Amino acid sequence: MAANNSSLPPGVDKDQAFGMAETEMEYRVELFNRLAQTCFTKCVDKRYKEGELNMGENSCIDRCVSKYWQVNNLIGQMLSAGQRPM
């Protein structure tokens, strides 16, 4: 009995779908790592005075993450529409 691949897009077999999912996961991990590194470098004091983030660092990280996602989404929309980012 053949497996039911009705949830796959037309013309995409199971191996291709797995490859696409793997690529998507790698992209998301890389995006998260860049986001974390960028916002950490920008917002966290290099001298580590405290074990927890202070209010200013928390605020900075919130704004940084928000802006990072906004820009990432904007670029994704532009690329999917065939436009070039500025």
Stockholm file with secondary structure:
# STOCKHOLM 1.0

chainA/1-86         MAANNSSLPPGVDKDQAFGMAETEMEYRVELFNRLAQTCFTKCVDKRYKEGELNMGENSCIDRCVSKYWQVNNLIGQMLSAGQRPM
#=GR chainA/1-86 SS CCCCCTTSCTTCCHHHHHHHHHHHHHHHHHHHHHHHHHHHHHHSCTTCCSSSCCHHHHHHHHHHHHHHHHHHHHHHHHHHTTCCCC
#=GC SS_cons        CCCCCTTSCTTCCHHHHHHHHHHHHHHHHHHHHHHHHHHHHHHSCTTCCSSSCCHHHHHHHHHHHHHHHHHHHHHHHHHHTTCCCC
//
